[in-house]
């Protein structure tokens, strides 16, 4: 059910994004606004990334295959890193474009057309961000969360455009009318600088998963779960290894015991310990690769 909701959210996002990107490109050309055109191009790339995210969302819920024996969880951070990197490059290019516009004396705009676009798209983007935020409280999907951030970014962009175009439209009737050609490029410069932390954050989180940096919260849970286990007679020490890849967690625990440990109860005693440790870890079973090994030889830790 969760996977179905996730995929439905991404499908809706793709369709709405395609509509918004079309509006941005058309209105950007009609109004002569670089910032509106940037918004349209931004939305087009976002639609492509949402499509890729949808493909990955379908794959990560599949069973492991002979070729991908640990499943497809590793694809999720790769897509997130690609998404963030493209958005980062787009913001950098738009910033250079805006600076060039300022150096060339700006450009004249049809503020009425630009304001109409900004008002419509701000409403659409805000509605989509609220919808995905509410949905992700249930789904808890990294892909939906990233997509939601894309809608928040788009809403902030177009809201700022609406405000700036409104101010510029009023300036045309004052002694400061000569400044209005600079509004579009100046606004695009500010927007791109403000938006840079978002793709940087996406890339940073994705790289943590790609490099298999241990999530501290889960690592602490494992050590806490091992405290009562270590009080058992016959258990000498343990070593644990934790990694996160997308929505999947890899948890390995190697426990050193005495050579005669669990001779009386046999395998049942080992399974009880596994169950005890499992109950102390909050990660859902379907999102973790959980291994507990027992040995009397420290070489196998």
Secondary structure, DSSP 8 states (H G I E B T S, - for coil): -HHHHHHHHHHHHHHHHHHHHHHHHHHHHHHT-HHHHHHHHHHHHHHHHHHHHHHHHHHHTS---SS-TT-STHHHHHHHHHHHHHHHHHHHHHHHHHHHHHHTT-----HHHHHHHHHHHHHHHHHHHHHHHHHHHHH--HHHHHHHHHHHHHHHHHHHHHHHHHHHHHHTTSTTGGGGGGHHHHHHHHHHHHHHHHHHHHHHHHHHHHTT---HHHHHHHHHHHHHHTTSTTEEEEEEEEEEETTEEEEEEEEEE-TTTTTTTTHHHHHHHHHHHHHT--S-GGGEEEEEEEES-GGG-
